[in-house]
Amino acid sequence: MKKSRIVLGAAGLCAMAGASQAGGDYNGGELCPLSEGPDVTLCQVYGMQQYSRDNVNDISGLSVGTTSWNVGTERLIWQNSPDPDHPFITFNVYRVMDQQVDQIAQGWVKHGFFALSSSQCFEAAVGPCQPTDGNWLGVGCTDTYSPGLNASKSGLAPRYEINPWSGEWSYTGSVFQTGGAPTSGVARHMQIKDVDLDPALNPGAKYYFEASYIAKDDVCIYNSAAWKPVTPVWNGNGWNFSQSSQGTVPTQNYFLFDARPDSMITEIAEELPVVEFESPDGRALISAHVQEAGPGLWRYSYSVKNVDMDRQIDEFRVPLPASALLNNERFHAVFHHNEPIAYMGGPSISNDDWTMARVGDELVWSTPDNPIRWGTMYSFGFVTDVAPEEGDVTLGMFKNNGPDSLSGVSMVPGLPCLGDVTGDGQVDLADLNLVLANFGEGAEPPVGGGDPIPPAGDANGDEVVDLADLNIVLGNFGGSC
């Protein structure tokens, strides 16, 4: 088992040598301050709109526009597909509601072809565009793929064909060669379900769309994505999306970095720091967020993003004392569509939910056939009566050509503090008063459904405040945790 480091700040994530680039419209410099070599970012993401509709299943097919920009010091290889040396563009949509972050849509991969030598974005530290013949994205140059071009199904193919870490892809065996992949209706488009956008079902939700690049000679992956907020509006036969103009500069990083304030972001990889072109595989990110859910209760929310880890993820383990209360368990996975296998020559995959089990002092989610593949994020959560502290979380690897698991420091439930029903670290008069005030109370169902919420003063987690709880508080009176 190998461990990660905690990402305390954005800078320094990519282990490359070179000169810092900052200022102006290039906010991705905070994530990739060292960019000696080709470095692709997106200086425009725009125009998210509906291009297809499945009224039977209430699904819309979407696309977005993207403008790539080489902010590095060398030109970026951009051969014409189906030459394997071309970049790939992916698209995702996220929802944030009640501090829960979920990916709710993903599209097939756009295969790049011919790089223009445009100058739609400029930063003095990057310099003016150095034009090329179209087989490279020149230093300082931009290239735009409109929403309609990114929606063209002839240029879209599944993620399983691509190794995100090496950037390898082969025309042989691809859907471009063999055909047969669905093209009608919403197939291949970024598919989003009405139930995930309906304001009546998602009160207070906020939405964001993200585009990202995979390019085999890109020296820093963390500025290879960009995102913007968007507001969905039902039009009677699908969705319109209110958003900023094409020229409004997006945030140039993965949305997970900014999705939720007061989160701990952990980078997990087989080798840290990850060295582009040299490490055995890419990396995943874990965002951990903890908030109070009532007296002596905490809600733990985790979002696990496979950025460019080819081995994929089939298990997520969080420490949880066997004696701790467990309530409101949660799992969310984005629906992947029309992709029958995990990787070329690999096993079949499903959209089935992961199973959850308590194994000793751990909470374990796992799947046999729905791994977190690259460019994809799944979410996990629960409520417990144990306060947070720093500790290891663990990812299990789907492919077996390396360590079985990788771990990193995150926010996790600590050791239980028996009798501390107020959660202030002390067993005192406040705890005794809380038990007495709620004596005889039982769990109540939450508004909107879900698991019962235990009453305040429930010291032993049996969802009722009774003599057993009073004895726990009295037995530990005067103690501290």
C-alpha positions as CSV (number, residue, x, y, z in Angstrom):
1,M,0.0,0.0,0.0
2,K,1.3,3.4,-0.9
3,K,0.3,6.8,0.5
4,S,-0.5,10.2,-0.9
5,R,0.2,13.7,0.3
6,I,-2.4,16.3,1.2
7,V,-2.8,19.1,-1.3
8,L,-2.7,22.1,1.0
9,G,-2.6,24.5,-1.9
10,A,-2.8,24.5,-5.6
11,A,0.8,25.4,-6.5
12,G,3.4,22.8,-7.0
13,L,1.2,19.9,-8.0
14,C,3.1,19.1,-11.2
15,A,6.7,18.1,-10.8
16,M,8.3,19.9,-13.7
17,A,11.1,22.4,-14.0
18,G,10.7,25.8,-15.7
19,A,9.7,29.4,-15.3
20,S,6.6,30.6,-13.6
21,Q,3.7,32.0,-15.7
22,A,1.1,34.2,-14.0
23,G,-1.2,37.2,-14.2
24,G,-3.8,38.5,-16.6
25,D,-6.3,36.0,-17.9
26,Y,-4.3,32.9,-17.1
27,N,-5.6,31.8,-13.7
28,G,-4.4,28.2,-14.4
29,G,-1.0,29.4,-13.4
30,E,-1.9,28.8,-9.8
31,L,-2.0,25.1,-10.5
32,C,0.8,24.8,-13.0
33,P,3.3,27.5,-12.2
34,L,6.1,25.4,-13.7
35,S,5.5,24.7,-17.3
36,E,8.7,23.9,-19.2
37,G,7.4,22.1,-22.3
38,P,4.0,21.9,-24.0
39,D,1.1,22.9,-21.6
40,V,-2.5,22.9,-22.8
41,T,-5.2,24.7,-20.9
42,L,-8.7,26.0,-21.8
43,C,-9.1,29.7,-22.0
44,Q,-12.7,29.4,-23.1
45,V,-15.5,26.9,-22.3
46,Y,-18.9,28.1,-23.4
47,G,-22.2,27.5,-25.2
48,M,-23.5,24.4,-23.3
49,Q,-26.7,23.5,-25.0
50,Q,-29.0,20.6,-25.9
51,Y,-28.4,18.9,-29.2
52,S,-30.6,15.7,-28.8
53,R,-33.5,14.5,-26.7
54,D,-34.8,11.2,-25.5
55,N,-38.4,11.9,-24.4
56,V,-39.1,8.3,-23.5
57,N,-36.4,8.3,-20.8
58,D,-36.4,12.0,-20.1
59,I,-32.7,12.5,-21.0
60,S,-31.1,15.4,-22.9
61,G,-27.9,15.2,-25.0
62,L,-25.6,18.2,-24.5
63,S,-22.4,19.6,-25.9
64,V,-20.1,22.6,-25.1
65,G,-17.6,24.7,-26.9
66,T,-13.9,24.7,-26.0
67,T,-10.9,26.8,-26.8
68,S,-7.5,25.2,-26.1
69,W,-4.5,27.4,-25.4
70,N,-0.8,26.3,-25.3
71,V,0.6,28.3,-22.3
72,G,3.8,26.2,-22.3
73,T,7.3,26.8,-23.8
74,E,7.1,24.2,-26.6
75,R,4.5,23.4,-29.3
76,L,2.0,20.6,-28.4
77,I,1.6,17.7,-30.7
78,W,-1.8,17.7,-32.5
79,Q,-1.9,15.2,-35.3
80,N,-5.1,14.7,-37.2
81,S,-7.2,11.8,-35.9
82,P,-7.0,8.9,-36.6
83,D,-3.3,9.4,-36.1
84,P,-2.7,8.3,-32.5
85,D,-0.8,11.5,-31.6
86,H,-3.8,13.7,-31.2
87,P,-5.5,15.2,-28.0
88,F,-8.8,14.2,-26.5
89,I,-11.5,16.4,-25.0
90,T,-14.0,15.3,-22.3
91,F,-17.1,17.0,-20.9
92,N,-18.8,16.7,-17.5
93,V,-21.6,18.4,-15.5
94,Y,-21.7,18.7,-11.7
95,R,-24.4,19.5,-9.2
96,V,-23.8,21.0,-5.7
97,M,-26.7,20.7,-3.2
98,D,-26.6,20.7,0.6
99,Q,-22.8,20.6,0.4
100,Q,-23.0,17.3,-1.6
101,V,-21.0,17.4,-4.9
102,D,-22.2,14.9,-7.6
103,Q,-21.2,14.4,-11.2
104,I,-24.5,14.1,-13.1
105,A,-23.4,13.9,-16.7
106,Q,-20.5,12.8,-18.8
107,G,-20.0,12.6,-22.6
108,W,-18.0,10.5,-25.0
109,V,-14.6,11.8,-25.9
110,K,-14.0,14.3,-28.7
111,H,-11.0,13.3,-30.8
112,G,-8.9,16.3,-31.8
113,F,-7.9,17.2,-35.4
114,F,-5.9,20.1,-36.9
115,A,-4.9,22.8,-34.5
116,L,-5.6,26.4,-35.7
117,S,-3.0,29.1,-34.9
118,S,-5.5,31.6,-33.5
119,S,-5.0,34.3,-30.8
120,Q,-8.3,34.3,-29.0
121,C,-6.5,34.5,-25.6
122,F,-3.3,36.3,-24.6
123,E,-1.1,36.6,-21.6
124,A,2.1,38.6,-21.6
125,A,4.1,35.9,-19.8
126,V,3.0,33.4,-22.5
127,G,3.6,35.6,-25.4
128,P,2.0,35.9,-28.9
129,C,1.0,32.9,-31.0
130,Q,3.8,31.1,-32.8
131,P,1.9,29.6,-35.8
132,T,2.3,26.0,-37.0
133,D,1.1,23.9,-39.9
134,G,-1.9,22.5,-37.9
135,N,-0.2,19.3,-36.7
136,W,0.9,21.2,-33.6
137,L,-0.7,23.7,-31.3
138,G,1.9,26.5,-31.3
139,V,3.2,28.3,-28.2
140,G,0.7,31.0,-27.2
141,C,-1.8,29.8,-29.9
142,T,-5.5,28.9,-29.4
143,D,-7.8,26.5,-31.2
144,T,-11.6,26.5,-30.9
145,Y,-14.0,23.6,-31.3
146,S,-17.6,25.0,-31.3
147,P,-20.4,23.3,-29.4
148,G,-21.7,22.0,-32.7
149,L,-18.4,20.6,-33.7
150,N,-18.0,18.9,-30.3
151,A,-21.5,17.5,-30.7
152,S,-20.7,15.9,-34.1
153,K,-21.0,12.2,-33.4
154,S,-18.5,11.2,-36.1
155,G,-15.7,12.6,-33.9
156,L,-16.9,11.1,-30.6
157,A,-15.7,7.8,-29.2
158,P,-15.8,6.0,-25.8
159,R,-13.4,6.6,-22.9
160,Y,-12.4,2.9,-22.6
161,E,-10.3,3.2,-25.8
162,I,-7.9,5.6,-24.2
163,N,-5.1,5.2,-21.7
164,P,-5.4,8.6,-19.9
165,W,-1.9,8.4,-18.3
166,S,0.1,7.7,-21.4
167,G,-2.3,9.3,-23.9
168,E,-2.2,6.1,-26.0
169,W,-5.0,5.3,-28.4
170,S,-5.2,3.0,-31.4
171,Y,-7.4,3.3,-34.5
172,T,-7.3,-0.5,-34.7
173,G,-10.3,-1.9,-32.9
174,S,-11.7,1.5,-32.2
175,V,-15.3,2.5,-33.0
176,F,-14.0,4.7,-35.8
177,Q,-12.7,1.5,-37.5
178,T,-15.3,-1.1,-36.4
179,G,-18.4,1.1,-36.2
180,G,-21.4,-0.5,-34.5
181,A,-21.6,2.0,-31.6
182,P,-25.0,3.8,-31.3
183,T,-25.4,7.1,-33.0
184,S,-29.1,7.8,-32.9
185,G,-30.9,10.1,-30.4
186,V,-28.8,11.1,-27.4
187,A,-26.1,8.4,-28.0
188,R,-22.5,9.7,-27.7
189,H,-23.6,13.1,-26.4
190,M,-23.2,14.3,-22.8
191,Q,-26.4,12.8,-21.3
192,I,-28.2,14.4,-18.5
193,K,-31.4,13.3,-16.8
194,D,-34.4,15.6,-16.1
195,V,-34.6,14.4,-12.5
196,D,-31.1,15.8,-11.9
197,L,-32.1,19.3,-13.1
198,D,-35.7,19.7,-12.0
199,P,-35.7,22.5,-9.4
200,A,-38.6,20.9,-7.5
201,L,-36.4,17.8,-7.0
202,N,-33.2,19.7,-6.4
203,P,-34.0,22.7,-4.2
204,G,-31.2,25.2,-4.0
205,A,-28.9,23.2,-6.3
206,K,-26.2,24.9,-8.3
207,Y,-24.7,23.5,-11.6
208,Y,-21.3,23.6,-13.3
209,F,-19.9,22.3,-16.6
210,E,-16.3,21.3,-17.1
211,A,-14.2,20.4,-20.1
212,S,-10.8,18.8,-20.0
213,Y,-7.9,17.8,-22.2
214,I,-5.8,14.6,-22.4
215,A,-2.7,15.2,-24.5
216,K,0.2,12.8,-24.4
217,D,3.0,15.5,-24.2
218,D,1.2,17.9,-21.8
219,V,3.5,18.7,-18.9
220,C,0.8,19.5,-16.3
221,I,-2.6,18.0,-16.1
222,Y,-4.1,20.3,-13.4
223,N,-4.7,23.2,-15.7
224,S,-5.9,21.0,-18.5
225,A,-9.5,21.5,-17.3
226,A,-11.7,24.5,-17.0
227,W,-15.3,25.1,-15.7
228,K,-18.1,27.6,-15.4
229,P,-21.4,27.9,-13.6
230,V,-24.6,27.3,-15.5
231,T,-28.3,27.6,-14.8
232,P,-30.8,25.1,-16.4
233,V,-34.2,26.3,-17.5
234,W,-36.9,24.0,-18.7
235,N,-38.3,25.0,-22.2
236,G,-41.1,22.5,-22.6
237,N,-39.1,20.0,-24.6
238,G,-35.7,19.9,-22.8
239,W,-33.4,22.4,-21.3
240,N,-31.9,25.8,-22.0
241,F,-28.8,26.9,-20.1
242,S,-28.1,30.4,-18.8
243,Q,-24.3,31.0,-18.7
244,S,-21.6,33.6,-19.2
245,S,-20.4,34.6,-22.7
246,Q,-17.7,32.8,-24.7
247,G,-15.2,35.5,-23.8
248,T,-15.7,35.2,-20.1
249,V,-12.6,33.4,-18.8
250,P,-13.4,30.1,-17.0
251,T,-11.7,28.8,-13.9
252,Q,-8.7,26.8,-15.2
253,N,-8.6,23.7,-13.0
254,Y,-10.8,20.8,-12.2
255,F,-14.1,21.8,-10.6
256,L,-13.4,19.6,-7.6
257,F,-10.8,22.1,-6.3
258,D,-13.4,24.8,-5.9
259,A,-16.6,22.8,-5.5
260,R,-17.0,23.1,-1.8
261,P,-15.4,25.5,0.8
262,D,-13.6,24.1,3.8
263,S,-12.8,20.8,2.1
264,M,-9.6,18.8,2.3
265,I,-8.2,17.8,-1.1
266,T,-6.0,14.8,-1.2
267,E,-3.9,13.6,-4.2
268,I,-3.5,9.9,-4.4
269,A,-1.1,8.1,-6.8
270,E,1.2,5.1,-6.9
271,E,4.2,7.5,-6.9
272,L,4.2,11.0,-5.4
273,P,4.9,13.6,-6.5
274,V,3.6,12.4,-9.9
275,V,6.2,13.0,-12.6
276,E,4.7,13.3,-16.0
277,F,5.9,10.7,-18.5
278,E,7.9,8.9,-15.8
279,S,5.6,7.7,-13.0
280,P,3.9,4.3,-13.4
281,D,0.3,5.8,-13.5
282,G,-1.7,8.9,-13.0
283,R,-3.6,10.2,-10.0
284,A,-7.0,10.6,-8.2
285,L,-8.3,13.4,-6.1
286,I,-10.4,13.0,-2.9
287,S,-12.4,16.0,-1.6
288,A,-13.5,15.5,2.0
289,H,-16.0,17.7,3.7
290,V,-17.3,17.4,7.3
291,Q,-20.2,19.4,8.8
292,E,-22.3,19.2,11.9
293,A,-25.5,17.4,11.4
294,G,-27.0,17.9,14.8
295,P,-25.9,17.7,18.5
296,G,-23.0,15.2,18.6
297,L,-23.5,14.3,14.9
298,W,-21.3,14.9,11.8
299,R,-22.0,14.4,8.1
300,Y,-19.0,13.2,6.1
301,S,-19.0,13.8,2.4
302,Y,-16.4,12.4,0.0
303,S,-16.0,13.0,-3.7
304,V,-13.5,10.7,-5.5
305,K,-12.3,11.9,-8.9
306,N,-10.2,9.7,-11.1
307,V,-8.2,12.3,-13.0
308,D,-5.9,10.2,-15.2
309,M,-5.4,6.9,-13.4
310,D,-5.5,4.1,-15.9
311,R,-5.8,1.4,-13.3
312,Q,-9.3,2.7,-12.2
313,I,-10.9,2.5,-8.8
314,D,-13.2,-0.3,-7.4
315,E,-13.1,0.3,-3.7
316,F,-13.2,3.2,-1.2
317,R,-12.5,2.6,2.5
318,V,-13.0,5.0,5.4
319,P,-12.1,4.3,9.0
320,L,-15.2,4.1,11.3
321,P,-15.1,2.6,14.8
322,A,-17.2,-0.5,15.1
323,S,-19.1,1.2,18.0
324,A,-19.9,4.3,16.1
325,L,-23.4,5.3,14.9
326,L,-23.9,4.9,11.2
327,N,-26.7,6.7,9.5
328,N,-27.8,8.3,6.2
329,E,-25.3,6.3,4.1
330,R,-24.9,7.7,0.6
331,F,-23.5,6.8,-2.8
332,H,-23.8,8.5,-6.1
333,A,-22.3,7.6,-9.5
334,V,-22.7,9.3,-12.8
335,F,-24.5,7.3,-15.5
336,H,-22.1,6.1,-18.2
337,H,-23.8,5.2,-21.5
338,N,-23.1,2.9,-24.4
339,E,-19.7,1.8,-23.0
340,P,-19.7,-2.0,-22.7
341,I,-16.2,-2.5,-21.3
342,A,-13.8,-0.9,-18.8
343,Y,-10.9,-0.8,-21.1
344,M,-9.7,-2.3,-24.4
345,G,-9.7,-6.1,-23.9
346,G,-11.2,-5.6,-20.4
347,P,-14.3,-6.9,-18.6
348,S,-17.8,-5.6,-19.1
349,I,-19.1,-2.8,-16.9
350,S,-22.5,-1.8,-15.4
351,N,-24.2,1.2,-13.9
352,D,-25.0,-0.7,-10.7
353,D,-24.6,1.1,-7.3
354,W,-21.6,0.1,-5.2
355,T,-22.3,-2.0,-2.1
356,M,-21.4,-0.8,1.4
357,A,-20.4,-2.9,4.3
358,R,-18.9,-2.4,7.8
359,V,-15.8,-4.4,8.1
360,G,-14.2,-4.2,11.5
361,D,-13.4,-0.5,12.1
362,E,-13.9,0.5,8.5
363,L,-16.7,1.5,6.2
364,V,-16.1,-0.1,2.8
365,W,-17.8,0.7,-0.6
366,S,-16.9,-1.7,-3.5
367,T,-18.0,-2.8,-6.9
368,P,-17.2,-5.8,-9.1
369,D,-18.0,-4.0,-12.4
370,N,-18.6,-0.3,-12.1
371,P,-15.1,1.2,-11.4
372,I,-14.4,4.9,-11.4
373,R,-12.8,5.4,-14.7
374,W,-10.7,8.3,-15.8
375,G,-12.3,11.8,-16.0
376,T,-15.1,10.6,-13.7
377,M,-16.1,11.3,-10.1
378,Y,-18.2,9.2,-7.7
379,S,-19.5,10.5,-4.3
380,F,-19.8,8.8,-0.9
381,G,-21.2,9.9,2.5
382,F,-22.7,9.1,5.9
383,V,-23.6,10.6,9.3
384,T,-22.0,9.4,12.5
385,D,-21.6,10.5,16.1
386,V,-17.8,10.5,15.9
387,A,-15.9,13.9,15.4
388,P,-13.4,14.3,12.6
389,E,-9.7,14.0,12.6
390,E,-7.0,13.4,10.1
391,G,-6.5,9.7,9.1
392,D,-6.0,7.4,6.1
393,V,-8.6,6.7,3.4
394,T,-7.9,3.9,0.9
395,L,-8.7,3.3,-2.8
396,G,-8.8,-0.2,-4.2
397,M,-7.4,-0.6,-7.7
398,F,-9.5,-2.3,-10.5
399,K,-6.6,-3.4,-12.7
400,N,-4.1,-5.7,-11.0
401,N,-0.8,-4.6,-12.5
402,G,0.5,-2.8,-9.4
403,P,-0.3,-2.3,-5.7
404,D,-3.8,-3.6,-4.7
405,S,-4.6,-0.3,-3.0
406,L,-3.4,3.3,-2.5
407,S,-4.0,5.4,0.6
408,G,-3.8,9.0,1.6
409,V,-4.5,11.3,4.6
410,S,-8.0,12.9,4.6
411,M,-10.7,13.9,7.2
412,V,-12.1,10.8,8.8
413,P,-14.1,9.9,12.0
414,G,-11.8,9.7,15.0
415,L,-12.1,7.5,18.1
416,P,-15.5,7.7,19.8
417,C,-15.9,9.8,22.9
418,L,-18.4,7.8,25.1
419,G,-20.9,9.9,26.8
420,D,-20.0,13.1,24.9
421,V,-23.5,13.6,23.3
422,T,-22.9,17.3,22.7
423,G,-19.7,16.8,20.8
424,D,-17.7,19.3,22.7
425,G,-14.9,16.9,23.7
426,Q,-16.1,16.8,27.4
427,V,-18.5,14.6,29.3
428,D,-20.1,17.0,31.7
429,L,-23.3,18.6,32.9
430,A,-24.2,19.7,29.4
431,D,-24.3,16.0,28.2
432,L,-26.3,15.0,31.3
433,N,-28.8,17.8,30.7
434,L,-29.2,16.8,27.0
435,V,-30.0,13.2,27.9
436,L,-32.5,14.2,30.6
437,A,-34.2,16.7,28.3
438,N,-34.7,14.1,25.6
439,F,-35.3,11.1,27.8
440,G,-37.8,8.7,26.1
441,E,-37.4,10.3,22.7
442,G,-36.8,8.1,19.6
443,A,-35.5,8.5,16.1
444,E,-37.6,10.5,13.6
445,P,-37.7,10.3,9.8
446,P,-36.0,13.3,8.1
447,V,-38.0,15.7,5.9
448,G,-37.9,14.4,2.4
449,G,-37.2,10.8,3.3
450,G,-34.1,8.9,4.2
451,D,-32.8,7.1,7.2
452,P,-34.2,8.0,10.7
453,I,-32.3,10.7,12.5
454,P,-31.4,9.7,16.0
455,P,-32.5,11.9,18.9
456,A,-30.2,14.3,20.7
457,G,-28.7,12.5,23.7
458,D,-28.5,9.1,22.1
459,A,-25.1,8.0,23.5
460,N,-25.1,4.4,22.4
461,G,-26.6,4.7,18.9
462,D,-29.8,2.6,19.4
463,E,-32.0,5.5,18.2
464,V,-33.7,6.0,21.6
465,V,-32.7,8.0,24.7
466,D,-33.2,5.8,27.7
467,L,-31.5,4.5,30.9
468,A,-28.6,3.0,28.9
469,D,-27.6,6.4,27.6
470,L,-27.9,8.0,31.1
471,N,-25.6,5.3,32.4
472,I,-23.0,5.9,29.7
473,V,-22.9,9.6,30.5
474,L,-22.7,9.0,34.3
475,G,-20.1,6.3,33.8
476,N,-17.8,8.7,31.9
477,F,-18.7,11.9,33.7
478,G,-15.8,14.3,34.0
479,G,-13.9,12.6,31.2
480,S,-12.5,14.3,28.0
481,C,-11.6,13.2,24.5
